[in-house]
Amino acid sequence: MAIHFSTSTPKQLLTHFDARIAQKEPKGKITTWRKQDDFYTHTSDQWKEKAWLWATAHQGKLTFNIAPSKGATLTLVAYAYYHGHLIETFINHFVEEFSSGTATAKAESPDKVK
C-alpha cells in the first residue's frame, strides 16, 4: 500500500510538504498532517495516529509507505482515508510540482501491513 507521486524533483517536493506542515502563518499551512521524526500522521480526531507514513525519494518519484500505529491493525477504511487524503493534500498544495499521484491497492514492500 504505497502512494507514488511522479515528479522530477522528489526531494524538493518532500521539502515543500515538510515546510508547509511546519510553517507558522495560517495561509497555505497544511494543518491536517503532522510530522514526528521522519513519519507523518493525520491530525483529525477520527484519524489521528491510526497509521504512519514515511517518505522515500527515488529518481522520478516520491513514495510514501504506510504502517499501522504500534499494536494496531491497519483497516482498509483507514488505509483508504490516509492514501486518498494525502493525494488530495498534494493536489491542493503542490499541483505544479508533480504529474500524477497514485495509490496501490495492496501492500508493497516495505509497507508494514498484515
N, CA, C and O atoms as a printed pandas DataFrame, in Angstrom:
     atom_number atom_name residue_name chain_id  residue_number  x_coord  y_coord  z_coord
0              1         N          MET        A               1    0.854   -1.162    0.000
1              2        CA          MET        A               1    0.000    0.000    0.000
2              3         C          MET        A               1    0.899    1.223    0.000
3              4         O          MET        A               1    1.396    1.655    1.040
4              5         N          ALA        A               2    1.087    1.748   -1.141
5              6        CA          ALA        A               2    2.008    2.868   -1.272
6              7         C          ALA        A               2    1.360    3.965   -2.098
7              8         O          ALA        A               2    0.450    3.728   -2.893
8              9         N          ILE        A               3    1.859    5.169   -1.884
9             10        CA          ILE        A               3    1.428    6.327   -2.658
10            11         C          ILE        A               3    2.648    6.815   -3.408
11            12         O          ILE        A               3    3.710    7.023   -2.821
12            13         N          HIS        A               4    2.493    6.997   -4.702
13            14        CA          HIS        A               4    3.596    7.443   -5.549
14            15         C          HIS        A               4    3.217    8.765   -6.208
15            16         O          HIS        A               4    2.138    8.897   -6.787
16            17         N          PHE        A               5    4.108    9.731   -6.112
17            18        CA          PHE        A               5    3.950   10.998   -6.819
18            19         C          PHE        A               5    5.044   11.067   -7.873
19            20         O          PHE        A               5    6.228   11.051   -7.539
20            21         N          SER        A               6    4.662   11.144   -9.131
21            22        CA          SER        A               6    5.626   11.273  -10.222
22            23         C          SER        A               6    6.094   12.717  -10.286
23            24         O          SER        A               6    5.290   13.637  -10.441
24            25         N          THR        A               7    7.410   12.908  -10.164
25            26        CA          THR        A               7    7.982   14.250  -10.137
26            27         C          THR        A               7    9.449   14.196  -10.517
27            28         O          THR        A               7   10.137   13.212  -10.242
28            29         N          SER        A               8    9.916   15.240  -11.140
29            30        CA          SER        A               8   11.348   15.307  -11.456
30            31         C          SER        A               8   12.152   15.824  -10.266
31            32         O          SER        A               8   13.383   15.789  -10.290
32            33         N          THR        A               9   11.473   16.300   -9.234
33            34        CA          THR        A               9   12.134   16.855   -8.049
34            35         C          THR        A               9   11.563   16.243   -6.762
35            36         O          THR        A               9   10.948   16.958   -5.971
36            37         N          PRO        A              10   11.751   14.944   -6.538
37            38        CA          PRO        A              10   11.133   14.312   -5.367
38            39         C          PRO        A              10   11.607   14.869   -4.027
39            40         O          PRO        A              10   10.795   15.040   -3.117
40            41         N          LYS        A              11   12.884   15.153   -3.884
41            42        CA          LYS        A              11   13.380   15.683   -2.609
42            43         C          LYS        A              11   12.827   17.074   -2.352
43            44         O          LYS        A              11   12.484   17.407   -1.218
44            45         N          GLN        A              12   12.737   17.883   -3.389
45            46        CA          GLN        A              12   12.186   19.231   -3.255
46            47         C          GLN        A              12   10.702   19.170   -2.888
47            48         O          GLN        A              12   10.242   19.940   -2.045
48            49         N          LEU        A              13    9.955   18.264   -3.512
49            50        CA          LEU        A              13    8.539   18.116   -3.201
50            51         C          LEU        A              13    8.359   17.744   -1.729
51            52         O          LEU        A              13    7.481   18.289   -1.061
52            53         N          LEU        A              14    9.163   16.841   -1.225
53            54        CA          LEU        A              14    9.085   16.461    0.180
54            55         C          LEU        A              14    9.476   17.623    1.089
55            56         O          LEU        A              14    8.853   17.833    2.130
56            57         N          THR        A              15   10.487   18.365    0.710
57            58        CA          THR        A              15   10.900   19.544    1.479
58            59         C          THR        A              15    9.766   20.562    1.543
59            60         O          THR        A              15    9.532   21.160    2.593
60            61         N          HIS        A              16    9.068   20.761    0.445
61            62        CA          HIS        A              16    7.938   21.700    0.423
62            63         C          HIS        A              16    6.790   21.199    1.304
63            64         O          HIS        A              16    6.152   21.992    1.997
64            65         N          PHE        A              17    6.527   19.905    1.282
65            66        CA          PHE        A              17    5.496   19.322    2.148
66            67         C          PHE        A              17    5.857   19.566    3.614
67            68         O          PHE        A              17    5.021   20.030    4.389
68            69         N          ASP        A              18    7.084   19.258    3.990
69            70        CA          ASP        A              18    7.534   19.476    5.368
70            71         C          ASP        A              18    7.423   20.948    5.772
71            72         O          ASP        A              18    6.998   21.265    6.883
72            73         N          ALA        A              19    7.804   21.830    4.870
73            74        CA          ALA        A              19    7.764   23.273    5.170
74            75         C          ALA        A              19    6.336   23.749    5.387
75            76         O          ALA        A              19    6.083   24.562    6.276
76            77         N          ARG        A              20    5.405   23.255    4.591
77            78        CA          ARG        A              20    4.006   23.675    4.750
78            79         C          ARG        A              20    3.402   23.146    6.045
79            80         O          ARG        A              20    2.540   23.799    6.635
80            81         N          ILE        A              21    3.833   21.994    6.486
81            82        CA          ILE        A              21    3.368   21.462    7.775
82            83         C          ILE        A              21    3.933   22.309    8.913
83            84         O          ILE        A              21    3.224   22.609    9.873
84            85         N          ALA        A              22    5.196   22.692    8.813
85            86        CA          ALA        A              22    5.888   23.407    9.888
86            87         C          ALA        A              22    5.641   24.904    9.912
87            88         O          ALA        A              22    5.897   25.539   10.936
88            89         N          GLN        A              23    5.157   25.493    8.837
89            90        CA          GLN        A              23    5.068   26.955    8.777
90            91         C          GLN        A              23    4.140   27.515    9.839
91            92         O          GLN        A              23    3.190   26.860   10.269
92            93         N          LYS        A              24    4.434   28.740   10.254
93            94        CA          LYS        A              24    3.692   29.404   11.324
94            95         C          LYS        A              24    2.458   30.141   10.814
95            96         O          LYS        A              24    1.415   30.134   11.467
96            97         N          GLU        A              25    2.574   30.775    9.650
97            98        CA          GLU        A              25    1.450   31.567    9.146
98            99         C          GLU        A              25    0.345   30.645    8.638
99           100         O          GLU        A              25    0.627   29.606    8.041
100          101         N          PRO        A              26   -0.910   31.022    8.875
101          102        CA          PRO        A              26   -2.016   30.143    8.505
102          103         C          PRO        A              26   -2.240   30.000    6.992
103          104         O          PRO        A              26   -2.682   28.943    6.539
104          105         N          LYS        A              27   -1.947   31.034    6.209
105          106        CA          LYS        A              27   -2.219   30.961    4.774
106          107         C          LYS        A              27   -1.288   29.942    4.118
107          108         O          LYS        A              27   -0.068   30.108    4.123
108          109         N          GLY        A              28   -1.879   28.885    3.555
109          110        CA          GLY        A              28   -1.111   27.862    2.880
110          111         C          GLY        A              28   -0.577   26.764    3.782
111          112         O          GLY        A              28   -0.019   25.782    3.293
112          113         N          LYS        A              29   -0.739   26.913    5.101
113          114        CA          LYS        A              29   -0.246   25.908    6.039
114          115         C          LYS        A              29   -1.056   24.626    5.902
115          116         O          LYS        A              29   -2.277   24.669    5.750
116          117         N          ILE        A              30   -0.380   23.499    5.956
117          118        CA          ILE        A              30   -1.058   22.203    5.974
118          119         C          ILE        A              30   -1.301   21.843    7.430
119          120         O          ILE        A              30   -0.363   21.605    8.191
120          121         N          THR        A              31   -2.569   21.807    7.805
121          122        CA          THR        A              31   -2.928   21.558    9.207
122          123         C          THR        A              31   -3.437   20.142    9.436
123          124         O          THR        A              31   -3.611   19.732   10.584
124          125         N          THR        A              32   -3.679   19.390    8.377
125          126        CA          THR        A              32   -4.259   18.059    8.530
126          127         C          THR        A              32   -3.222   16.951    8.639
127          128         O          THR        A              32   -3.573   15.786    8.829
128          129         N          TRP        A              33   -1.954   17.306    8.521
129          130        CA          TRP        A              33   -0.877   16.333    8.667
130          131         C          TRP        A              33    0.121   16.825    9.696
131          132         O          TRP        A              33    0.357   18.026    9.825
132          133         N          ARG        A              34    0.708   15.882   10.430
133          134        CA          ARG        A              34    1.716   16.191   11.428
134          135         C          ARG        A              34    2.925   15.313   11.155
135          136         O          ARG        A              34    2.796   14.141   10.799
136          137         N          LYS        A              35    4.102   15.901   11.327
137          138        CA          LYS        A              35    5.333   15.142   11.173
138          139         C          LYS        A              35    5.949   14.923   12.544
139          140         O          LYS        A              35    6.094   15.856   13.334
140          141         N          GLN        A              36    6.307   13.687   12.811
141          142        CA          GLN        A              36    7.003   13.336   14.047
142          143         C          GLN        A              36    8.191   12.480   13.645
143          144         O          GLN        A              36    8.034   11.404   13.068
144          145         N          ASP        A              37    9.365   12.968   13.955
145          146        CA          ASP        A              37   10.600   12.344   13.484
146          147         C          ASP        A              37   10.525   12.308   11.952
147          148         O          ASP        A              37   10.403   13.367   11.336
148          149         N          ASP        A              38   10.592   11.176   11.341
149          150        CA          ASP        A              38   10.501   11.089    9.878
150          151         C          ASP        A              38    9.185   10.470    9.423
151          152         O          ASP        A              38    9.096    9.954    8.309
152          153         N          PHE        A              39    8.169   10.517   10.270
153          154        CA          PHE        A              39    6.885    9.895    9.974
154          155         C          PHE        A              39    5.768   10.935    9.979
155          156         O          PHE        A              39    5.856   11.967   10.643
156          157         N          TYR        A              40    4.705   10.629    9.213
157          158        CA          TYR        A              40    3.571   11.535    9.078
158          159         C          TYR        A              40    2.304   10.820    9.509
159          160         O          TYR        A              40    2.124    9.636    9.225
160          161         N          THR        A              41    1.420   11.543   10.197
161          162        CA          THR        A              41    0.124   11.009   10.570
162          163         C          THR        A              41   -0.924   12.094   10.380
163          164         O          THR        A              41   -0.603   13.281   10.317
164          165         N          HIS        A              42   -2.163   11.677   10.291
165          166        CA          HIS        A              42   -3.251   12.636   10.119
166          167         C          HIS        A              42   -3.582   13.251   11.465
167          168         O          HIS        A              42   -3.351   12.635   12.506
168          169         N          THR        A              43   -4.127   14.476   11.454
169          170        CA          THR        A              43   -4.361   15.186   12.720
170          171         C          THR        A              43   -5.815   15.220   13.169
171          172         O          THR        A              43   -6.083   15.604   14.308
172          173         N          SER        A              44   -6.761   14.834   12.323
173          174        CA          SER        A              44   -8.161   14.912   12.743
174          175         C          SER        A              44   -8.434   13.911   13.863
175          176         O          SER        A              44   -7.773   12.876   13.955
176          177         N          ASP        A              45   -9.406   14.222   14.708
177          178        CA          ASP        A              45   -9.716   13.358   15.843
178          179         C          ASP        A              45  -10.028   11.928   15.401
179          180         O          ASP        A              45   -9.591   10.975   16.046
180          181         N          GLN        A              46  -10.770   11.773   14.324
181          182        CA          GLN        A              46  -11.178   10.444   13.871
182          183         C          GLN        A              46  -10.007    9.618   13.332
183          184         O          GLN        A              46   -9.993    8.398   13.497
184          185         N          TRP        A              47   -9.029   10.259   12.693
185          186        CA          TRP        A              47   -7.964    9.537   12.002
186          187         C          TRP        A              47   -6.585    9.696   12.632
187          188         O          TRP        A              47   -5.609    9.119   12.153
188          189         N          LYS        A              48   -6.505   10.470   13.696
189          190        CA          LYS        A              48   -5.227   10.763   14.344
190          191         C          LYS        A              48   -4.503    9.488   14.761
191          192         O          LYS        A              48   -5.026    8.664   15.511
192          193         N          GLU        A              49   -3.278    9.356   14.245
193          194        CA          GLU        A              49   -2.374    8.264   14.610
194          195         C          GLU        A              49   -2.939    6.872   14.369
195          196         O          GLU        A              49   -2.533    5.920   15.036
196          197         N          LYS        A              50   -3.875    6.736   13.423
197          198        CA          LYS        A              50   -4.359    5.404   13.027
198          199         C          LYS        A              50   -3.290    4.695   12.205
199          200         O          LYS        A              50   -3.231    3.466   12.165
200          201         N          ALA        A              51   -2.452    5.486   11.553
201          202        CA          ALA        A              51   -1.376    4.944   10.729
202          203         C          ALA        A              51   -0.274    5.984   10.644
203          204         O          ALA        A              51   -0.457    7.145   11.009
204          205         N          TRP        A              52    0.874    5.539   10.153
205          206        CA          TRP        A              52    2.027    6.420    9.977
206          207         C          TRP        A              52    2.585    6.199    8.582
207          208         O          TRP        A              52    2.702    5.064    8.119
208          209         N          LEU        A              53    2.924    7.284    7.923
209          210        CA          LEU        A              53    3.525    7.244    6.594
210          211         C          LEU        A              53    4.977    7.680    6.685
211          212         O          LEU        A              53    5.332    8.499    7.533
212          213         N          TRP        A              54    5.810    7.138    5.821
213          214        CA          TRP        A              54    7.176    7.638    5.688
214          215         C          TRP        A              54    7.486    7.755    4.209
215          216         O          TRP        A              54    6.956    7.011    3.385
216          217         N          ALA        A              55    8.348    8.696    3.890
217          218        CA          ALA        A              55    8.626    9.034    2.501
218          219         C          ALA        A              55   10.011    8.577    2.082
219          220         O          ALA        A              55   10.955    8.554    2.872
220          221         N          THR        A              56   10.098    8.214    0.806
221          222        CA          THR        A              56   11.366    7.875    0.187
222          223         C          THR        A              56   11.418    8.545   -1.176
223          224         O          THR        A              56   10.508    8.385   -1.990
224          225         N          ALA        A              57   12.490    9.300   -1.424
225          226        CA          ALA        A              57   12.684    9.948   -2.723
226          227         C          ALA        A              57   13.462    9.003   -3.630
227          228         O          ALA        A              57   14.542    8.532   -3.276
228          229         N          HIS        A              58   12.904    8.736   -4.795
229          230        CA          HIS        A              58   13.543    7.913   -5.821
230          231         C          HIS        A              58   13.724    8.788   -7.051
231          232         O          HIS        A              58   13.178    9.890   -7.113
232          233         N          GLN        A              59   14.463    8.323   -8.005
233          234        CA          GLN        A              59   14.570    9.074   -9.248
234          235         C          GLN        A              59   13.198    9.083   -9.931
235          236         O          GLN        A              59   12.664    8.032  -10.285
236          237         N          GLY        A              60   12.647   10.260  -10.107
237          238        CA          GLY        A              60   11.379   10.415  -10.805
238          239         C          GLY        A              60   10.134   10.230   -9.983
239          240         O          GLY        A              60    9.031   10.359  -10.513
240          241         N          LYS        A              61   10.267    9.924   -8.676
241          242        CA          LYS        A              61    9.057    9.794   -7.870
242          243         C          LYS        A              61    9.349    9.929   -6.377
243          244         O          LYS        A              61   10.452    9.667   -5.896
244          245         N          LEU        A              62    8.309   10.347   -5.679
245          246        CA          LEU        A              62    8.311   10.418   -4.225
246          247         C          LEU        A              62    7.306    9.376   -3.755
247          248         O          LEU        A              62    6.145    9.405   -4.165
248          249         N          THR        A              63    7.737    8.466   -2.908
249          250        CA          THR        A              63    6.873    7.376   -2.448
250          251         C          THR        A              63    6.643    7.480   -0.951
251          252         O          THR        A              63    7.569    7.721   -0.177
252          253         N          PHE        A              64    5.391    7.295   -0.561
253          254        CA          PHE        A              64    5.025    7.195    0.850
254          255         C          PHE        A              64    4.546    5.775    1.104
255          256         O          PHE        A              64    3.694    5.256    0.383
256          257         N          ASN        A              65    5.105    5.151    2.142
257          258        CA          ASN        A              65    4.650    3.836    2.583
258          259         C          ASN        A              65    3.932    3.994    3.908
259          260         O          ASN        A              65    4.014    5.044    4.545
260          261         N          ILE        A              66    3.230    2.955    4.320
261          262        CA          ILE        A              66    2.349    3.071    5.479
262          263         C          ILE        A              66    2.554    1.926    6.457
263          264         O          ILE        A              66    2.889    0.805    6.076
264          265         N          ALA        A              67    2.343    2.242    7.728
265          266        CA          ALA        A              67    2.355    1.245    8.802
266          267         C          ALA        A              67    1.273    1.624    9.809
267          268         O          ALA        A              67    1.013    2.808   10.022
268          269         N          PRO        A              68    0.647    0.634   10.424
269          270        CA          PRO        A              68   -0.332    0.955   11.469
270          271         C          PRO        A              68    0.388    1.476   12.715
271          272         O          PRO        A              68    1.596    1.293   12.869
272          273         N          SER        A              69   -0.353    2.112   13.579
273          274        CA          SER        A              69    0.215    2.518   14.867
274          275         C          SER        A              69    0.624    1.261   15.628
275          276         O          SER        A              69    0.060    0.188   15.416
276          277         N          LYS        A              70    1.586    1.397   16.495
277          278        CA          LYS        A              70    2.122    0.260   17.239
278          279         C          LYS        A              70    0.995   -0.485   17.959
279          280         O          LYS        A              70    0.193    0.121   18.670
280          281         N          GLY        A              71    0.947   -1.785   17.770
281          282        CA          GLY        A              71   -0.048   -2.616   18.428
282          283         C          GLY        A              71   -1.415   -2.608   17.776
283          284         O          GLY        A              71   -2.345   -3.238   18.281
284          285         N          ALA        A              72   -1.552   -1.903   16.658
285          286        CA          ALA        A              72   -2.851   -1.795   15.984
286          287         C          ALA        A              72   -2.803   -2.510   14.632
287          288         O          ALA        A              72   -1.735   -2.836   14.114
288          289         N          THR        A              73   -3.979   -2.738   14.089
289          290        CA          THR        A              73   -4.107   -3.284   12.742
290          291         C          THR        A              73   -4.629   -2.178   11.847
291          292         O          THR        A              73   -5.552   -1.453   12.219
292          293         N          LEU        A              74   -4.049   -2.050   10.684
293          294        CA          LEU        A              74   -4.496   -1.033    9.740
294          295         C          LEU        A              74   -5.729   -1.542    9.013
295          296         O          LEU        A              74   -5.667   -2.549    8.308
296          297         N          THR        A              75   -6.847   -0.851    9.182
297          298        CA          THR        A              75   -8.079   -1.242    8.499
298          299         C          THR        A              75   -8.078   -0.718    7.074
299          300         O          THR        A              75   -7.355    0.224    6.751
300          301         N          LEU        A              76   -8.881   -1.325    6.233
301          302        CA          LEU        A              76   -8.996   -0.878    4.853
302          303         C          LEU        A              76   -9.543    0.552    4.792
303          304         O          LEU        A              76   -9.138    1.338    3.935
304          305         N          VAL        A              77  -10.452    0.881    5.691
305          306        CA          VAL        A              77  -11.016    2.237    5.719
306          307         C          VAL        A              77   -9.932    3.259    6.062
307          308         O          VAL        A              77   -9.856    4.311    5.428
308          309         N          ALA        A              78   -9.096    2.963    7.054
309          310        CA          ALA        A              78   -8.013    3.884    7.411
310          311         C          ALA        A              78   -7.001    3.981    6.276
311          312         O          ALA        A              78   -6.526    5.071    5.956
312          313         N          TYR        A              79   -6.671    2.847    5.670
313          314        CA          TYR        A              79   -5.769    2.854    4.510
314          315         C          TYR        A              79   -6.318    3.776    3.432
315          316         O          TYR        A              79   -5.597    4.635    2.923
316          317         N          ALA        A              80   -7.584    3.607    3.080
317          318        CA          ALA        A              80   -8.192    4.411    2.020
318          319         C          ALA        A              80   -8.190    5.890    2.380
319          320         O          ALA        A              80   -7.906    6.737    1.534
320          321         N          TYR        A              81   -8.507    6.202    3.630
321          322        CA          TYR        A              81   -8.540    7.597    4.045
322          323         C          TYR        A              81   -7.154    8.236    3.962
323          324         O          TYR        A              81   -7.003    9.311    3.383
324          325         N          TYR        A              82   -6.166    7.597    4.524
325          326        CA          TYR        A              82   -4.812    8.159    4.524
326          327         C          TYR        A              82   -4.304    8.359    3.107
327          328         O          TYR        A              82   -3.747    9.410    2.789
328          329         N          HIS        A              83   -4.490    7.371    2.263
329          330        CA          HIS        A              83   -3.986    7.478    0.900
330          331         C          HIS        A              83   -4.738    8.533    0.111
331          332         O          HIS        A              83   -4.131    9.366   -0.561
332          333         N          GLY        A              84   -6.050    8.498    0.192
333          334        CA          GLY        A              84   -6.847    9.481   -0.534
334          335         C          GLY        A              84   -6.595   10.898   -0.055
335          336         O          GLY        A              84   -6.506   11.826   -0.859
336          337         N          HIS        A              85   -6.481   11.062    1.249
337          338        CA          HIS        A              85   -6.283   12.420    1.770
338          339         C          HIS        A              85   -4.889   12.949    1.458
339          340         O          HIS        A              85   -4.726   14.146    1.222
340          341         N          LEU        A              86   -3.885   12.085    1.452
341          342        CA          LEU        A              86   -2.546   12.574    1.098
342          343         C          LEU        A              86   -2.517   13.038   -0.358
343          344         O          LEU        A              86   -1.944   14.082   -0.667
344          345         N          ILE        A              87   -3.127   12.271   -1.243
345          346        CA          ILE        A              87   -3.182   12.694   -2.649
346          347         C          ILE        A              87   -3.948   14.002   -2.774
347          348         O          ILE        A              87   -3.530   14.895   -3.511
348          349         N          GLU        A              88   -5.057   14.123   -2.068
349          350        CA          GLU        A              88   -5.839   15.372   -2.091
350          351         C          GLU        A              88   -5.005   16.549   -1.585
351          352         O          GLU        A              88   -5.058   17.636   -2.160
352          353         N          THR        A              89   -4.242   16.344   -0.524
353          354        CA          THR        A              89   -3.385   17.402    0.025
354          355         C          THR        A              89   -2.356   17.852   -1.005
355          356         O          THR        A              89   -2.133   19.050   -1.181
356          357         N          PHE        A              90   -1.731   16.896   -1.684
357          358        CA          PHE        A              90   -0.715   17.249   -2.669
358          359         C          PHE        A              90   -1.320   17.963   -3.873
359          360         O          PHE        A              90   -0.704   18.878   -4.419
360          361         N          ILE        A              91   -2.508   17.561   -4.290
361          362        CA          ILE        A              91   -3.173   18.269   -5.392
362          363         C          ILE        A              91   -3.487   19.706   -4.975
363          364         O          ILE        A              91   -3.262   20.637   -5.748
364          365         N          ASN        A              92   -4.002   19.890   -3.770
365          366        CA          ASN        A              92   -4.356   21.232   -3.305
366          367         C          ASN        A              92   -3.163   22.147   -3.096
367          368         O          ASN        A              92   -3.278   23.357   -3.294
368          369         N          HIS        A              93   -2.021   21.603   -2.702
369          370        CA          HIS        A              93   -0.880   22.442   -2.338
370          371         C          HIS        A              93    0.283   22.420   -3.328
371          372         O          HIS        A              93    1.052   23.379   -3.389
372          373         N          PHE        A              94    0.424   21.348   -4.103
373          374        CA          PHE        A              94    1.637   21.188   -4.917
374          375         C          PHE        A              94    1.343   20.754   -6.347
375          376         O          PHE        A              94    2.157   20.066   -6.963
376          377         N          VAL        A              95    0.212   21.140   -6.871
377          378        CA          VAL        A              95   -0.238   20.651   -8.177
378          379         C          VAL        A              95    0.778   20.893   -9.295
379          380         O          VAL        A              95    0.819   20.129  -10.261
380          381         N          GLU        A              96    1.582   21.920   -9.184
381          382        CA          GLU        A              96    2.571   22.219  -10.228
382          383         C          GLU        A              96    3.867   21.429  -10.057
383          384         O          GLU        A              96    4.744   21.500  -10.917
384          385         N          GLU        A              97    4.002   20.681   -8.966
385          386        CA          GLU        A              97    5.269   20.015   -8.673
386          387         C          GLU        A              97    5.280   18.512   -8.972
387          388         O          GLU        A              97    6.315   17.866   -8.810
388          389         N          PHE        A              98    4.157   17.951   -9.401
389          390        CA          PHE        A              98    4.125   16.537   -9.762
390          391         C          PHE        A              98    3.113   16.329  -10.877
391          392         O          PHE        A              98    2.194   17.130  -11.053
392          393         N          SER        A              99    3.289   15.245  -11.628
393          394        CA          SER        A              99    2.410   15.000  -12.769
394          395         C          SER        A              99    1.302   13.997  -12.473
395          396         O          SER        A              99    0.257   14.026  -13.124
396          397         N          SER        A             100    1.512   13.110  -11.502
397          398        CA          SER        A             100    0.458   12.168  -11.122
398          399         C          SER        A             100    0.699   11.678   -9.705
399          400         O          SER        A             100    1.829   11.643   -9.217
400          401         N          GLY        A             101   -0.392   11.302   -9.064
401          402        CA          GLY        A             101   -0.342   10.699   -7.740
402          403         C          GLY        A             101   -1.181    9.443   -7.774
403          404         O          GLY        A             101   -2.351    9.491   -8.154
404          405         N          THR        A             102   -0.602    8.310   -7.380
405          406        CA          THR        A             102   -1.320    7.038   -7.417
406          407         C          THR        A             102   -1.166    6.306   -6.096
407          408         O          THR        A             102   -0.186    6.492   -5.375
408          409         N          ALA        A             103   -2.142    5.477   -5.795
409          410        CA          ALA        A             103   -2.098    4.642   -4.596
410          411         C          ALA        A             103   -2.275    3.188   -5.008
411          412         O          ALA        A             103   -3.151    2.865   -5.811
412          413         N          THR        A             104   -1.451    2.325   -4.463
413          414        CA          THR        A             104   -1.599    0.909   -4.752
414          415         C          THR        A             104   -2.757    0.343   -3.938
415          416         O          THR        A             104   -3.079    0.860   -2.869
416          417         N          ALA        A             105   -3.373   -0.706   -4.436
417          418        CA          ALA        A             105   -4.496   -1.330   -3.745
418          419         C          ALA        A             105   -4.047   -2.331   -2.689
419          420         O          ALA        A             105   -4.801   -2.655   -1.772
420          421         N          LYS        A             106   -2.822   -2.817   -2.822
421          422        CA          LYS        A             106   -2.316   -3.828   -1.891
422          423         C          LYS        A             106   -0.948   -3.412   -1.377
423          424         O          LYS        A             106   -0.291   -2.534   -1.938
424          425         N          ALA        A             107   -0.541   -4.056   -0.310
425          426        CA          ALA        A             107    0.744   -3.730    0.311
426          427         C          ALA        A             107    1.898   -3.958   -0.650
427          428         O          ALA        A             107    1.897   -4.897   -1.446
428          429         N          GLU        A             108    2.874   -3.081   -0.553
429          430        CA          GLU        A             108    4.124   -3.190   -1.301
430          431         C          GLU        A             108    5.256   -3.113   -0.294
431          432         O          GLU        A             108    5.141   -2.415    0.713
432          433         N          SER        A             109    6.321   -3.802   -0.545
433          434        CA          SER        A             109    7.494   -3.681    0.310
434          435         C          SER        A             109    7.975   -2.236    0.233
435          436         O          SER        A             109    8.084   -1.714   -0.876
436          437         N          PRO        A             110    8.261   -1.577    1.307
437          438        CA          PRO        A             110    8.421   -2.016    2.700
438          439         C          PRO        A             110    7.237   -1.696    3.605
439          440         O          PRO        A             110    7.434   -1.471    4.799
440          441         N          ASP        A             111    6.007   -1.668    3.074
441          442        CA          ASP        A             111    4.853   -1.396    3.916
442          443         C          ASP        A             111    4.796   -2.374    5.082
443          444         O          ASP        A             111    5.245   -3.516    4.982
444          445         N          LYS        A             112    4.236   -1.902    6.179
445          446        CA          LYS        A             112    4.125   -2.715    7.385
446          447         C          LYS        A             112    2.647   -3.011    7.637
447          448         O          LYS        A             112    2.062   -2.524    8.604
448          449         N          VAL        A             113    2.060   -3.806    6.765
449          450        CA          VAL        A             113    0.642   -4.125    6.846
450          451         C          VAL        A             113    0.482   -5.625    6.866
451          452         O          VAL        A             113    1.143   -6.338    6.111
452          453         N          LYS        A             114   -0.388   -6.104    7.721
453          454        CA          LYS        A             114   -0.626   -7.559    7.812
454          455         C          LYS        A             114   -1.580   -8.006    6.728
455          456         O          LYS        A             114   -1.902   -9.191    6.640
